[in-house]
Amino acid sequence: MNFSQLRYIISVDKHRNFSQAAEDCGIAQSTLSREIQRLEKEFRIMIFDRTKHPVVPTMKGADLIEQAKKILREQEHFIEIAEKRKNEPVGDLRLAILPGLAPYLLPLFTAEVAGKYPRLNLKIFEINQKEMGEAFRNEELDAALTFAPFYKKGFYEDPIFEEEFVLYLNEKHPLSKQSVLKWEDIPFDELILQEDIRPFLLNEKAQQTGLPVPAHRIHHIAFENGSLETIRKVIDVTGGVTLLPRLSTLYMGARRLRMVRKIESPSLTRTIIMVTPRGFEKNRIIKAVKQEILNGLPKSNPS
């Protein structure tokens, strides 16, 4: 028995397909099948019922797969302890981030992480909160960058920074003549929101401001999964207004910055958090990544 064989049976259980599991593990299907057969022969058991499609683990196989997951978690913990004396995070970090946050936050820290910690392998997934919860449940994630509160209980939520929302409007919009806006000035029937931002405005924190529920369409066009950049470009041409996180303005040219307005009375912010499962074993790596995020933030976004 070896660690690779344990990874192979976990992957087959995840995909319920030998071909997909081999691709996931980065090896030939023949190699994966041969190694699993060696493991089965060593202990004189059948881990998978290959007569069924998709392939499923036997009752004994299911127990062994759960034990294999525990062993590999302990292996990671062993490596972390062994490397702890070195001032360098080592290992893998599977990090999820909201699609509406990724284009603006990732460029601020990923290059620094790669440069400072060459032995840290960072794998990034752009997924929504519900997909994060599912990935955590399947043990496919180590951490996630999202906003508070995380929809699912039972996780650690470590606040990183507060991010302010600003208003983006068409340059010909009547409000473009005002340099600062109040919430009561905003035409909510024209407010188009990206899918990650809309539910945020419905949570308890935002409802305390007494804001009405915004629309998600321009004229007769509804935006169910539109990106911030798509909505912004449509507003440039068609009109309307939208809310943007302050980080998104870092990448705008002078012309588009003239379409951004600060909102007061009240100012609306969201808390960006690092979510990790309880019993998490990669705290050293997370601490290093969090510090690089803080280092990369502009001065207007203090932690």
C-alpha positions as CSV (number, residue, x, y, z in Angstrom):
1,M,0.0,0.0,0.0
2,N,1.2,3.5,-0.7
3,F,-0.2,7.1,-0.7
4,S,-0.6,7.2,-4.4
5,Q,-2.9,4.1,-4.4
6,L,-5.0,5.8,-1.7
7,R,-5.3,8.9,-3.9
8,Y,-6.4,6.8,-6.8
9,I,-9.3,5.0,-5.0
10,I,-10.5,8.4,-3.6
11,S,-10.5,9.8,-7.1
12,V,-12.4,6.9,-8.6
13,D,-14.9,7.2,-5.8
14,K,-15.3,10.9,-6.6
15,H,-15.7,10.5,-10.4
16,R,-17.3,7.0,-10.4
17,N,-15.3,6.5,-13.6
18,F,-11.8,5.1,-14.1
19,S,-11.0,7.3,-17.1
20,Q,-12.0,10.5,-15.4
21,A,-10.1,9.5,-12.2
22,A,-6.9,8.8,-14.2
23,E,-7.2,12.2,-15.9
24,D,-7.8,13.9,-12.5
25,C,-4.7,12.1,-11.1
26,G,-2.6,13.0,-14.2
27,I,-1.7,9.3,-15.0
28,A,-2.7,6.8,-17.7
29,Q,-5.9,4.8,-17.0
30,S,-4.0,1.6,-17.3
31,T,-1.6,2.7,-14.5
32,L,-4.4,3.7,-12.2
33,S,-6.3,0.4,-12.8
34,R,-3.1,-1.6,-12.2
35,E,-2.3,0.2,-9.0
36,I,-5.8,-0.3,-7.6
37,Q,-5.8,-4.0,-8.5
38,R,-2.5,-4.3,-6.7
39,L,-4.0,-2.8,-3.6
40,E,-7.0,-5.1,-3.8
41,K,-4.8,-8.1,-4.3
42,E,-2.6,-7.1,-1.4
43,F,-5.5,-7.2,1.0
44,R,-7.6,-9.8,-0.9
45,I,-10.6,-7.5,-1.2
46,M,-12.6,-5.8,-3.9
47,I,-12.8,-2.0,-3.4
48,F,-15.0,-1.3,-6.5
49,D,-17.8,-3.2,-8.1
50,R,-16.8,-2.9,-11.8
51,T,-19.9,-4.6,-13.1
52,K,-22.0,-1.5,-12.4
53,H,-22.0,1.7,-14.4
54,P,-21.1,4.1,-13.1
55,V,-18.6,2.1,-11.0
56,V,-19.4,2.1,-7.3
57,P,-17.4,1.0,-4.2
58,T,-18.3,-2.2,-2.4
59,M,-19.4,-1.9,1.3
60,K,-15.8,-2.7,2.4
61,G,-14.4,-0.4,-0.3
62,A,-16.5,2.5,1.0
63,D,-15.1,2.1,4.5
64,L,-11.5,1.9,3.1
65,I,-12.0,5.0,1.0
66,E,-13.1,7.0,4.1
67,Q,-10.1,5.7,5.9
68,A,-7.9,6.7,3.0
69,K,-9.2,10.3,3.2
70,K,-8.2,10.4,6.9
71,I,-4.8,9.0,6.2
72,L,-4.1,11.6,3.5
73,R,-5.2,14.4,5.8
74,E,-2.8,13.1,8.4
75,Q,-0.1,12.9,5.8
76,E,-0.6,16.6,5.0
77,H,-0.5,17.4,8.7
78,F,2.7,15.5,9.1
79,I,4.3,17.5,6.2
80,E,3.1,20.7,7.8
81,I,4.7,19.9,11.2
82,A,7.9,18.7,9.5
83,E,8.2,21.9,7.6
84,K,7.2,24.2,10.5
85,R,10.7,25.1,11.5
86,K,11.3,26.6,8.1
87,N,10.0,30.2,7.5
88,E,8.3,29.1,4.3
89,P,4.8,27.7,3.7
90,V,5.0,24.4,1.7
91,G,2.3,22.3,0.1
92,D,-0.9,22.7,-1.8
93,L,-3.7,25.2,-1.2
94,R,-7.0,24.8,-3.1
95,L,-8.6,28.2,-2.9
96,A,-12.0,29.2,-4.1
97,I,-13.1,32.8,-4.8
98,L,-16.3,34.4,-6.0
99,P,-16.3,35.2,-9.7
100,G,-17.3,38.8,-9.0
101,L,-14.3,39.2,-6.7
102,A,-11.7,37.2,-8.5
103,P,-10.8,39.7,-11.4
104,Y,-10.1,42.5,-8.9
105,L,-8.6,40.8,-5.8
106,L,-6.4,38.0,-7.4
107,P,-4.0,40.4,-9.3
108,L,-3.2,42.1,-6.0
109,F,-1.6,39.1,-4.3
110,T,-1.0,36.0,-6.6
111,A,2.2,37.3,-8.1
112,E,3.7,38.0,-4.6
113,V,2.6,34.6,-3.3
114,A,4.2,32.9,-6.3
115,G,7.4,34.9,-5.9
116,K,7.9,34.6,-2.2
117,Y,6.7,31.0,-1.8
118,P,7.9,28.8,-4.7
119,R,7.1,25.6,-2.8
120,L,3.5,26.6,-2.3
121,N,1.2,25.3,-5.0
122,L,-1.9,27.5,-5.2
123,K,-4.9,26.2,-7.2
124,I,-7.7,28.7,-7.7
125,F,-11.4,28.0,-8.4
126,E,-13.9,30.7,-9.4
127,I,-17.2,29.5,-8.0
128,N,-20.2,30.9,-6.1
129,Q,-21.0,30.3,-2.4
130,K,-23.2,27.3,-2.8
131,E,-20.6,25.6,-5.0
132,M,-18.0,26.4,-2.3
133,G,-20.1,24.6,0.3
134,E,-20.5,21.6,-2.0
135,A,-16.7,21.6,-2.7
136,F,-15.9,21.8,1.0
137,R,-18.3,18.8,1.7
138,N,-16.5,16.8,-1.0
139,E,-13.1,17.8,0.5
140,E,-12.1,19.5,-2.7
141,L,-11.3,22.9,-1.1
142,D,-9.0,24.1,1.6
143,A,-10.2,27.7,1.8
144,A,-12.5,30.2,0.1
145,L,-12.5,34.0,-0.4
146,T,-16.1,35.4,-0.3
147,F,-18.1,37.9,1.7
148,A,-19.8,37.5,5.0
149,P,-21.9,35.8,6.1
150,F,-21.0,32.5,4.5
151,Y,-24.3,30.8,3.7
152,K,-23.4,27.6,5.4
153,K,-22.7,27.2,9.2
154,G,-19.9,25.1,10.7
155,F,-17.0,27.0,9.1
156,Y,-14.5,29.5,10.4
157,E,-15.0,33.0,8.9
158,D,-11.8,35.1,9.2
159,P,-12.5,38.8,8.2
160,I,-9.8,40.3,5.9
161,F,-11.1,43.7,5.0
162,E,-14.1,45.9,4.5
163,E,-14.9,46.9,0.9
164,E,-17.1,49.9,0.0
165,F,-19.6,49.9,-2.8
166,V,-19.7,52.8,-5.3
167,L,-22.2,53.7,-8.0
168,Y,-21.3,53.4,-11.7
169,L,-23.5,55.2,-14.2
170,N,-23.8,56.2,-17.8
171,E,-21.9,59.4,-18.6
172,K,-25.2,61.0,-19.9
173,H,-27.2,60.0,-16.8
174,P,-28.7,63.0,-14.9
175,L,-26.9,61.9,-11.8
176,S,-23.5,62.3,-13.5
177,K,-23.6,66.0,-12.6
178,Q,-23.3,65.1,-8.9
179,S,-19.9,64.2,-7.4
180,V,-21.3,62.4,-4.4
181,L,-24.6,60.6,-4.1
182,K,-27.0,59.6,-1.3
183,W,-29.0,56.4,-1.4
184,E,-32.2,58.4,-1.7
185,D,-30.8,59.8,-5.0
186,I,-30.4,56.4,-6.7
187,P,-33.1,55.4,-9.1
188,F,-33.6,51.8,-8.0
189,D,-35.7,50.9,-11.0
190,E,-32.5,51.5,-13.1
191,L,-30.1,49.7,-10.7
192,I,-28.7,46.5,-12.3
193,L,-26.8,44.1,-10.0
194,Q,-24.4,41.3,-10.6
195,E,-25.6,38.0,-9.1
196,D,-23.1,38.0,-6.2
197,I,-24.0,41.5,-5.2
198,R,-27.8,41.2,-5.4
199,P,-28.2,38.7,-2.5
200,F,-25.8,40.7,-0.4
201,L,-28.2,43.6,-0.5
202,L,-30.9,41.3,0.9
203,N,-29.0,40.3,4.0
204,E,-29.6,41.7,7.4
205,K,-26.7,44.1,7.3
206,A,-28.0,45.8,4.2
207,Q,-31.6,45.7,5.2
208,Q,-30.8,47.8,8.3
209,T,-30.2,50.7,5.9
210,G,-33.8,50.4,4.7
211,L,-32.8,50.0,1.0
212,P,-35.4,48.9,-1.5
213,V,-34.8,45.7,-3.4
214,P,-33.0,46.6,-6.7
215,A,-34.0,45.3,-10.1
216,H,-31.8,43.0,-12.2
217,R,-32.8,44.2,-15.7
218,I,-32.3,47.0,-18.2
219,H,-35.6,47.7,-20.0
220,H,-36.7,44.2,-21.0
221,I,-33.3,42.5,-20.7
222,A,-32.7,40.5,-17.5
223,F,-29.2,39.7,-16.2
224,E,-29.3,36.4,-14.4
225,N,-25.6,35.6,-14.4
226,G,-24.0,38.6,-15.9
227,S,-20.5,39.6,-14.9
228,L,-19.7,43.0,-13.5
229,E,-17.7,43.8,-16.7
230,T,-20.7,42.8,-18.9
231,I,-23.2,44.9,-17.0
232,R,-20.8,47.9,-16.9
233,K,-20.3,47.8,-20.6
234,V,-24.0,47.5,-21.3
235,I,-24.6,50.6,-19.1
236,D,-21.9,52.5,-21.1
237,V,-24.1,52.0,-24.2
238,T,-27.6,51.6,-23.0
239,G,-27.8,53.6,-19.7
240,G,-28.8,52.7,-16.2
241,V,-26.7,52.4,-13.1
242,T,-25.0,49.6,-11.1
243,L,-23.2,49.0,-7.8
244,L,-19.5,48.1,-8.1
245,P,-17.1,47.0,-5.4
246,R,-14.4,49.6,-4.8
247,L,-11.6,47.2,-5.9
248,S,-13.0,47.1,-9.4
249,T,-12.2,50.8,-9.9
250,L,-8.5,50.1,-9.5
251,Y,-8.4,48.8,-13.1
252,M,-10.4,51.7,-14.8
253,G,-9.0,54.3,-17.0
254,A,-9.6,58.0,-16.5
255,R,-12.7,58.1,-18.7
256,R,-14.5,55.4,-16.8
257,L,-13.5,56.7,-13.4
258,R,-15.5,59.8,-14.3
259,M,-18.6,57.6,-14.2
260,V,-17.9,56.4,-10.6
261,R,-19.7,58.1,-7.7
262,K,-19.1,57.7,-4.0
263,I,-22.3,56.8,-2.0
264,E,-23.0,58.4,1.3
265,S,-25.8,58.3,3.9
266,P,-25.3,55.5,4.5
267,S,-22.1,54.1,3.1
268,L,-22.6,50.4,2.2
269,T,-19.7,47.9,2.7
270,R,-19.2,44.2,2.6
271,T,-16.8,42.2,4.7
272,I,-14.5,40.0,2.6
273,I,-13.6,36.8,4.6
274,M,-11.4,33.7,4.4
275,V,-13.6,30.7,5.0
276,T,-12.0,27.4,6.2
277,P,-13.5,24.2,7.5
278,R,-13.2,23.4,11.2
279,G,-10.2,21.2,12.0
280,F,-8.3,22.9,9.3
281,E,-4.7,21.8,9.0
282,K,-3.1,24.4,6.7
283,N,-3.2,27.4,9.0
284,R,0.4,28.3,8.2
285,I,-0.3,28.5,4.5
286,I,-3.5,30.5,5.0
287,K,-1.8,33.0,7.3
288,A,0.9,33.6,4.6
289,V,-1.7,34.1,1.8
290,K,-3.9,36.3,4.0
291,Q,-0.9,38.5,4.7
292,E,-0.1,38.9,1.0
293,I,-3.7,39.9,0.4
294,L,-3.4,42.6,3.0
295,N,-0.1,43.8,1.7
296,G,-1.6,44.1,-1.8
297,L,-4.7,46.1,-0.8
298,P,-4.7,49.8,-1.6
299,K,-4.6,52.2,1.3
300,S,-8.3,52.9,0.9
301,N,-9.1,49.3,1.9
302,P,-7.8,48.8,5.4
303,S,-8.3,45.5,7.2
